[in-house]
Amino acid sequence: MPAAGVRRPTGTSLTSGTGAVISQEALHALAARLTGIDGIVGVLLGGSRARGDHTPESDVDLGLYYRPPLDVAALGELAGEIAGPGAAVTEPGAWGPWVDGGGWLTVSGTAVDWLYRDLDRVHAAWADARAGRYAFHAQVGHPLGVPDFAYPGEVALGVVLADPTEELRELRQQTQAYPPRLADALVEGLWEASFLIDNARKAVTRRDTTYIAGCLFRVVGLCAHALHGRAGRWLINEKGAVASAGRLEVAPEGFAAQAHGVLAHVGTSPGELTAALDAAAALVARARTACGRPS
């Protein structure tokens, strides 16, 4: 499968929406200090800043890859030193099982987020992805759920800032090759999209718009993931997933507009709800065909 595309940040600084700047030199220096804290193995720049598609308002996301025990007290001291006495960091797990924990800081006027990633869990998720195993996990802020393959996907799409042992760089090199078995599994996962539509049809006569809309949201998300899998491109977040899928070479023409249209016209009457479900079924059928699966 083709490797995930990565565009590194250009220029010599990262600029926030207020015009404040933290230089890349300062960012690398900060990453080096972080790896001096017990437990932290490496630091990776992630999110839109790593992909190169950020806006002036985008935060700077730093993945702190660690192995327990993590010296949270030392992290807190460093946070206070660089971001002021009000800065705070969490214990691992405080933000949920998959987002984990970290800190929301402001450094030199720039929003800098520290995000914990248990490196052994990342390796385990990578092994599962290579074997074609995946699941979406409940997590606050992620209505579709966090896919466990997001962990290796983050590494693949990120920029290594500090990595004394070279473990992150080696893992990043490995994850550039999208796992064929994961691609096949995500495409096969379209069975759930069809199952959801069939189940949702049973709620039409009850005019249960909320339940049907929830099913349709998941249907659209599953289609986006299947298309990314077939294209061999990491998809690690619901935000922008439909637009991203629509830009893929394998995507059916007009996929994004069609997908958004499914949820834009759910309605409340049986006729409207049935029409929305029919539109979703057509979307799934086109996604199957684009992924090389018969409808």
WOUR-V87451 format. One record per residue. N is the residue number from 1. RES is the residue in three letters. PSI is psi as a letter, one per 20 degrees, with the letter a starting at -180 (999 if undefined). OMEGA is omega in whole degrees, 0 to 359 (* if undefined). Layout:
BEGIN
n->N res->RES psi->PSI omega->OMEGA
n->N res->RES psi->PSI omega->OMEGA
END
This chain:
BEGIN
n->1 res->MET psi->q omega->179
n->2 res->PRO psi->q omega->181
n->3 res->ALA psi->q omega->177
n->4 res->ALA psi->p omega->181
n->5 res->GLY psi->p omega->180
n->6 res->VAL psi->p omega->174
n->7 res->ARG psi->p omega->181
n->8 res->ARG psi->q omega->178
n->9 res->PRO psi->q omega->178
n->10 res->THR psi->r omega->179
n->11 res->GLY psi->a omega->185
n->12 res->THR psi->j omega->182
n->13 res->SER psi->r omega->175
n->14 res->LEU psi->p omega->189
n->15 res->THR psi->p omega->178
n->16 res->SER psi->r omega->181
n->17 res->GLY psi->h omega->180
n->18 res->THR psi->i omega->182
n->19 res->GLY psi->i omega->179
n->20 res->ALA psi->q omega->188
n->21 res->VAL psi->p omega->165
n->22 res->ILE psi->p omega->185
n->23 res->SER psi->q omega->177
n->24 res->GLN psi->h omega->177
n->25 res->GLU psi->g omega->178
n->26 res->ALA psi->h omega->180
n->27 res->LEU psi->g omega->177
n->28 res->HIS psi->h omega->179
n->29 res->ALA psi->g omega->178
n->30 res->LEU psi->g omega->180
n->31 res->ALA psi->h omega->179
n->32 res->ALA psi->h omega->179
n->33 res->ARG psi->h omega->179
n->34 res->LEU psi->h omega->180
n->35 res->THR psi->i omega->174
n->36 res->GLY psi->i omega->180
n->37 res->ILE psi->p omega->183
n->38 res->ASP psi->p omega->179
n->39 res->GLY psi->h omega->183
n->40 res->ILE psi->p omega->182
n->41 res->VAL psi->h omega->182
n->42 res->GLY psi->r omega->181
n->43 res->VAL psi->p omega->184
n->44 res->LEU psi->p omega->173
n->45 res->LEU psi->p omega->182
n->46 res->GLY psi->a omega->177
n->47 res->GLY psi->b omega->184
n->48 res->SER psi->h omega->179
n->49 res->ARG psi->h omega->179
n->50 res->ALA psi->h omega->181
n->51 res->ARG psi->h omega->181
n->52 res->GLY psi->j omega->180
n->53 res->ASP psi->k omega->182
n->54 res->HIS psi->r omega->173
n->55 res->THR psi->r omega->178
n->56 res->PRO psi->h omega->182
n->57 res->GLU psi->i omega->185
n->58 res->SER psi->p omega->174
n->59 res->ASP psi->r omega->172
n->60 res->VAL psi->o omega->182
n->61 res->ASP psi->p omega->177
n->62 res->LEU psi->o omega->174
n->63 res->GLY psi->p omega->178
n->64 res->LEU psi->o omega->184
n->65 res->TYR psi->p omega->190
n->66 res->TYR psi->r omega->166
n->67 res->ARG psi->p omega->180
n->68 res->PRO psi->q omega->359
n->69 res->PRO psi->p omega->178
n->70 res->LEU psi->p omega->181
n->71 res->ASP psi->n omega->183
n->72 res->VAL psi->h omega->180
n->73 res->ALA psi->g omega->178
n->74 res->ALA psi->h omega->176
n->75 res->LEU psi->g omega->179
n->76 res->GLY psi->h omega->178
n->77 res->GLU psi->g omega->179
n->78 res->LEU psi->g omega->178
n->79 res->ALA psi->g omega->179
n->80 res->GLY psi->h omega->181
n->81 res->GLU psi->g omega->186
n->82 res->ILE psi->i omega->185
n->83 res->ALA psi->j omega->177
n->84 res->GLY psi->r omega->186
n->85 res->PRO psi->i omega->180
n->86 res->GLY psi->i omega->182
n->87 res->ALA psi->q omega->181
n->88 res->ALA psi->q omega->175
n->89 res->VAL psi->r omega->184
n->90 res->THR psi->r omega->166
n->91 res->GLU psi->q omega->173
n->92 res->PRO psi->p omega->180
n->93 res->GLY psi->i omega->185
n->94 res->ALA psi->h omega->180
n->95 res->TRP psi->j omega->179
n->96 res->GLY psi->r omega->188
n->97 res->PRO psi->h omega->184
n->98 res->TRP psi->h omega->173
n->99 res->VAL psi->h omega->172
n->100 res->ASP psi->e omega->183
n->101 res->GLY psi->a omega->180
n->102 res->GLY psi->b omega->181
n->103 res->GLY psi->q omega->174
n->104 res->TRP psi->o omega->187
n->105 res->LEU psi->r omega->170
n->106 res->THR psi->o omega->184
n->107 res->VAL psi->o omega->181
n->108 res->SER psi->k omega->178
n->109 res->GLY psi->j omega->182
n->110 res->THR psi->p omega->176
n->111 res->ALA psi->o omega->181
n->112 res->VAL psi->o omega->180
n->113 res->ASP psi->p omega->173
n->114 res->TRP psi->p omega->184
n->115 res->LEU psi->o omega->180
n->116 res->TYR psi->q omega->172
n->117 res->ARG psi->o omega->177
n->118 res->ASP psi->o omega->189
n->119 res->LEU psi->h omega->178
n->120 res->ASP psi->h omega->175
n->121 res->ARG psi->h omega->177
n->122 res->VAL psi->g omega->178
n->123 res->HIS psi->g omega->180
n->124 res->ALA psi->g omega->178
n->125 res->ALA psi->h omega->177
n->126 res->TRP psi->g omega->177
n->127 res->ALA psi->g omega->178
n->128 res->ASP psi->g omega->180
n->129 res->ALA psi->g omega->180
n->130 res->ARG psi->h omega->180
n->131 res->ALA psi->i omega->180
n->132 res->GLY psi->k omega->178
n->133 res->ARG psi->p omega->177
n->134 res->TYR psi->r omega->174
n->135 res->ALA psi->q omega->173
n->136 res->PHE psi->p omega->188
n->137 res->HIS psi->p omega->180
n->138 res->ALA psi->p omega->181
n->139 res->GLN psi->p omega->178
n->140 res->VAL psi->p omega->179
n->141 res->GLY psi->i omega->181
n->142 res->HIS psi->n omega->186
n->143 res->PRO psi->h omega->175
n->144 res->LEU psi->h omega->185
n->145 res->GLY psi->q omega->179
n->146 res->VAL psi->o omega->175
n->147 res->PRO psi->p omega->183
n->148 res->ASP psi->h omega->178
n->149 res->PHE psi->i omega->174
n->150 res->ALA psi->h omega->181
n->151 res->TYR psi->g omega->176
n->152 res->PRO psi->h omega->178
n->153 res->GLY psi->h omega->177
n->154 res->GLU psi->g omega->179
n->155 res->VAL psi->g omega->181
n->156 res->ALA psi->h omega->185
n->157 res->LEU psi->i omega->185
n->158 res->GLY psi->r omega->178
n->159 res->VAL psi->o omega->181
n->160 res->VAL psi->p omega->179
n->161 res->LEU psi->h omega->180
n->162 res->ALA psi->p omega->186
n->163 res->ASP psi->m omega->186
n->164 res->PRO psi->h omega->183
n->165 res->THR psi->i omega->182
n->166 res->GLU psi->j omega->182
n->167 res->GLU psi->g omega->180
n->168 res->LEU psi->g omega->180
n->169 res->ARG psi->h omega->178
n->170 res->GLU psi->g omega->179
n->171 res->LEU psi->h omega->179
n->172 res->ARG psi->g omega->178
n->173 res->GLN psi->g omega->180
n->174 res->GLN psi->g omega->186
n->175 res->THR psi->i omega->175
n->176 res->GLN psi->h omega->176
n->177 res->ALA psi->o omega->182
n->178 res->TYR psi->p omega->186
n->179 res->PRO psi->p omega->179
n->180 res->PRO psi->h omega->181
n->181 res->ARG psi->h omega->176
n->182 res->LEU psi->g omega->178
n->183 res->ALA psi->g omega->180
n->184 res->ASP psi->g omega->182
n->185 res->ALA psi->h omega->180
n->186 res->LEU psi->h omega->177
n->187 res->VAL psi->g omega->177
n->188 res->GLU psi->h omega->180
n->189 res->GLY psi->i omega->177
n->190 res->LEU psi->i omega->175
n->191 res->TRP psi->h omega->181
n->192 res->GLU psi->h omega->179
n->193 res->ALA psi->g omega->178
n->194 res->SER psi->h omega->179
n->195 res->PHE psi->g omega->180
n->196 res->LEU psi->g omega->179
n->197 res->ILE psi->g omega->179
n->198 res->ASP psi->g omega->179
n->199 res->ASN psi->g omega->182
n->200 res->ALA psi->h omega->179
n->201 res->ARG psi->h omega->180
n->202 res->LYS psi->i omega->181
n->203 res->ALA psi->i omega->184
n->204 res->VAL psi->g omega->183
n->205 res->THR psi->h omega->176
n->206 res->ARG psi->i omega->180
n->207 res->ARG psi->k omega->184
n->208 res->ASP psi->m omega->184
n->209 res->THR psi->g omega->184
n->210 res->THR psi->g omega->179
n->211 res->TYR psi->g omega->181
n->212 res->ILE psi->g omega->179
n->213 res->ALA psi->h omega->177
n->214 res->GLY psi->g omega->177
n->215 res->CYS psi->g omega->182
n->216 res->LEU psi->h omega->177
n->217 res->PHE psi->g omega->181
n->218 res->ARG psi->h omega->177
n->219 res->VAL psi->g omega->180
n->220 res->VAL psi->g omega->179
n->221 res->GLY psi->g omega->179
n->222 res->LEU psi->h omega->177
n->223 res->CYS psi->g omega->179
n->224 res->ALA psi->g omega->179
n->225 res->HIS psi->h omega->179
n->226 res->ALA psi->g omega->180
n->227 res->LEU psi->g omega->177
n->228 res->HIS psi->g omega->178
n->229 res->GLY psi->g omega->180
n->230 res->ARG psi->h omega->179
n->231 res->ALA psi->i omega->182
n->232 res->GLY psi->k omega->180
n->233 res->ARG psi->p omega->180
n->234 res->TRP psi->p omega->171
n->235 res->LEU psi->o omega->191
n->236 res->ILE psi->j omega->183
n->237 res->ASN psi->q omega->176
n->238 res->GLU psi->h omega->183
n->239 res->LYS psi->p omega->178
n->240 res->GLY psi->j omega->185
n->241 res->ALA psi->g omega->182
n->242 res->VAL psi->g omega->178
n->243 res->ALA psi->g omega->178
n->244 res->SER psi->g omega->179
n->245 res->ALA psi->h omega->181
n->246 res->GLY psi->h omega->180
n->247 res->ARG psi->i omega->182
n->248 res->LEU psi->q omega->179
n->249 res->GLU psi->h omega->182
n->250 res->VAL psi->i omega->186
n->251 res->ALA psi->q omega->173
n->252 res->PRO psi->q omega->179
n->253 res->GLU psi->p omega->178
n->254 res->GLY psi->j omega->184
n->255 res->PHE psi->g omega->185
n->256 res->ALA psi->g omega->180
n->257 res->ALA psi->h omega->179
n->258 res->GLN psi->g omega->181
n->259 res->ALA psi->g omega->179
n->260 res->HIS psi->h omega->180
n->261 res->GLY psi->h omega->178
n->262 res->VAL psi->g omega->183
n->263 res->LEU psi->i omega->182
n->264 res->ALA psi->i omega->186
n->265 res->HIS psi->l omega->181
n->266 res->VAL psi->g omega->178
n->267 res->GLY psi->a omega->181
n->268 res->THR psi->h omega->181
n->269 res->SER psi->q omega->177
n->270 res->PRO psi->h omega->179
n->271 res->GLY psi->g omega->179
n->272 res->GLU psi->g omega->181
n->273 res->LEU psi->g omega->178
n->274 res->THR psi->g omega->178
n->275 res->ALA psi->h omega->179
n->276 res->ALA psi->g omega->180
n->277 res->LEU psi->h omega->176
n->278 res->ASP psi->h omega->178
n->279 res->ALA psi->h omega->178
n->280 res->ALA psi->g omega->179
n->281 res->ALA psi->h omega->178
n->282 res->ALA psi->h omega->178
n->283 res->LEU psi->g omega->180
n->284 res->VAL psi->g omega->180
n->285 res->ALA psi->g omega->179
n->286 res->ARG psi->h omega->178
n->287 res->ALA psi->g omega->177
n->288 res->ARG psi->g omega->181
n->289 res->THR psi->g omega->181
n->290 res->ALA psi->h omega->181
n->291 res->CYS psi->j omega->178
n->292 res->GLY psi->k omega->178
n->293 res->ARG psi->p omega->179
n->294 res->PRO psi->q omega->180
n->295 res->SER psi->999 omega->*
END
